[in-house]
């Protein structure tokens, strides 16, 4: 819980945003990543609340929505 709170107030680095863009772009081309835990970790770094059992497509959709909301996509 504390990690989630801290990530909400932490400034996302350019590397995190670029990685998120790359993941969404690859998913749009049909190349889903195989390591779903690393994608969930990226979403948490971005400050998103991701369920431990969330599917890969759900997590990528949350990342895509975050990028659109923040004007990064």
Rosetta silent file (secondary structure, phi, psi, omega in degrees, C-alpha in Angstrom):
SEQUENCE: XXXXXXXXXXXXXXXXXXXXXXXXXXXXXXXXXXXXXXXXXXXXXXXXXXXXXXXXXXXXXXXXXXXXXXXXX
SCORE:     score description
SCORE:     0.000 S_00000001
   1 L     0.000  -44.551 -179.685    0.000    0.000    0.000 S_00000001
   2 H   -63.130  -38.598  177.467    2.774    2.413    0.900 S_00000001
   3 H   -59.668  -42.316  179.701    4.518    1.689   -2.411 S_00000001
   4 H   -62.267  -44.179  179.856    1.319    2.585   -4.262 S_00000001
   5 H   -62.988  -44.556 -179.115    0.988    5.872   -2.355 S_00000001
   6 H   -65.021  -37.075  179.160    4.601    6.795   -2.992 S_00000001
   7 H   -70.250  -25.615  177.084    4.341    6.076   -6.717 S_00000001
   8 H   -66.038  -28.919 -177.373    1.308    8.341   -6.954 S_00000001
   9 H  -101.940   -6.746 -179.005    3.464   11.266   -5.843 S_00000001
  10 L   -83.703  137.931  175.374    6.655   10.284   -7.628 S_00000001
  11 L   -71.585  127.049  178.909    7.450   11.972  -10.910 S_00000001
  12 L   -71.821  138.433  178.995    7.560    9.358  -13.640 S_00000001
  13 L   -79.396  161.084  177.944   10.875    9.293  -15.434 S_00000001
  14 H   -61.533  -33.588  178.132   11.135    9.660  -19.161 S_00000001
  15 H   -62.804  -40.552  178.922   12.348    6.055  -19.306 S_00000001
  16 H   -63.484  -44.192 -179.558    9.128    4.840  -17.656 S_00000001
  17 H   -65.671  -44.293  179.085    6.984    6.786  -20.113 S_00000001
  18 H   -62.424  -40.419  178.802    9.034    5.610  -23.101 S_00000001
  19 H   -65.358  -40.750  177.792    8.806    2.013  -21.925 S_00000001
  20 H   -62.994  -43.866  177.461    5.045    2.345  -21.499 S_00000001
  21 H   -60.393  -42.584 -179.351    4.738    3.768  -25.020 S_00000001
  22 H   -64.025  -40.357  179.223    6.831    0.917  -26.396 S_00000001
  23 H   -64.455  -45.849 -179.368    4.687   -1.706  -24.662 S_00000001
  24 H   -66.134  -41.910  179.721    1.438   -0.170  -25.950 S_00000001
  25 H   -62.857  -43.151  178.103    2.864    0.278  -29.434 S_00000001
  26 H   -64.083  -40.804  178.690    4.023   -3.338  -29.562 S_00000001
  27 H   -64.049  -37.993  178.044    0.624   -4.524  -28.323 S_00000001
  28 H   -64.078  -29.557  177.492   -1.063   -2.468  -31.048 S_00000001
  29 L   -85.701   -2.045  178.320    1.074   -4.296  -33.604 S_00000001
  30 L    93.739   10.081 -179.677    0.050   -7.648  -32.105 S_00000001
  31 L  -104.144   87.222  179.204    3.266   -8.342  -30.202 S_00000001
  32 L   -78.021  136.885  177.463    2.187   -9.007  -26.639 S_00000001
  33 L   -66.607  153.831 -178.256    4.990   -9.253  -24.094 S_00000001
  34 L   -91.647  -21.279 -177.980    5.480  -12.627  -22.461 S_00000001
  35 L   -97.821   90.260 -176.167    6.371  -11.374  -18.973 S_00000001
  36 H   -67.070  -28.404 -179.764    3.079  -10.122  -17.556 S_00000001
  37 H   -66.507  -38.117  179.118    4.615   -9.400  -14.144 S_00000001
  38 H   -68.089  -31.629  177.444    7.027   -6.843  -15.605 S_00000001
  39 H   -71.332  -40.417  175.496    4.104   -5.113  -17.336 S_00000001
  40 H   -62.674  -39.770  178.782    2.172   -5.017  -14.042 S_00000001
  41 H   -63.648  -42.231  176.630    5.267   -3.594  -12.354 S_00000001
  42 H   -60.089  -43.840  179.003    5.505   -0.881  -15.027 S_00000001
  43 H   -61.650  -40.103  178.290    1.844   -0.022  -14.481 S_00000001
  44 H   -66.850  -37.494  176.511    2.449    0.263  -10.742 S_00000001
  45 H   -60.985  -35.764  178.766    5.462    2.505  -11.360 S_00000001
  46 L   -75.585   -6.106  177.710    3.151    4.745  -13.363 S_00000001
  47 L    93.720   14.268 -179.717    0.864    4.884  -10.332 S_00000001
  48 L   -89.379  142.838  176.009   -1.871    2.601  -11.613 S_00000001
  49 L   -86.873  112.018 -176.590   -3.695    0.220   -9.315 S_00000001
  50 L  -119.397  128.447  178.180   -3.311   -3.178  -10.941 S_00000001
  51 L   -68.928  144.503  179.687   -4.802   -6.358   -9.548 S_00000001
  52 L   -60.140  -25.656 -178.959   -2.300   -9.200   -9.063 S_00000001
  53 L  -105.766   15.890  178.877   -4.436  -11.415  -11.276 S_00000001
  54 L   -64.849  140.637  179.518   -5.166   -8.800  -13.969 S_00000001
  55 L   -72.442  162.196 -179.293   -4.750  -10.096  -17.477 S_00000001
  56 H   -62.021  -42.932 -179.468   -2.026   -8.760  -19.699 S_00000001
  57 H   -65.860  -37.315  176.677   -4.520   -7.092  -22.047 S_00000001
  58 H   -63.103  -43.445 -178.909   -6.298   -5.385  -19.129 S_00000001
  59 H   -65.329  -42.924  178.833   -2.997   -4.059  -17.809 S_00000001
  60 H   -65.028  -37.220  177.251   -1.929   -2.787  -21.228 S_00000001
  61 H   -64.019  -39.577  177.100   -5.323   -1.105  -21.620 S_00000001
  62 H   -63.686  -41.691  178.163   -4.817    0.643  -18.271 S_00000001
  63 H   -63.915  -43.930  178.484   -1.387    1.829  -19.399 S_00000001
  64 H   -59.482  -44.776  178.995   -2.848    3.039  -22.710 S_00000001
  65 H   -63.100  -40.403  177.978   -5.563    4.964  -20.867 S_00000001
  66 H   -61.342  -45.970 -179.258   -2.973    6.511  -18.547 S_00000001
  67 H   -62.399  -40.015  178.954   -0.869    7.652  -21.507 S_00000001
  68 H   -66.581  -43.144  179.631   -3.917    9.177  -23.202 S_00000001
  69 H   -62.201  -37.192 -176.614   -5.013   10.978  -20.032 S_00000001
  70 L   -89.515    2.128  178.442   -1.569   12.419  -19.497 S_00000001
  71 L    73.722   22.008 -177.321   -1.174   13.448  -23.136 S_00000001
  72 L   -99.545   -0.338 -175.441    1.714   11.059  -23.682 S_00000001
  73 L  -131.414    0.000    0.000    0.082    8.875  -26.359 S_00000001
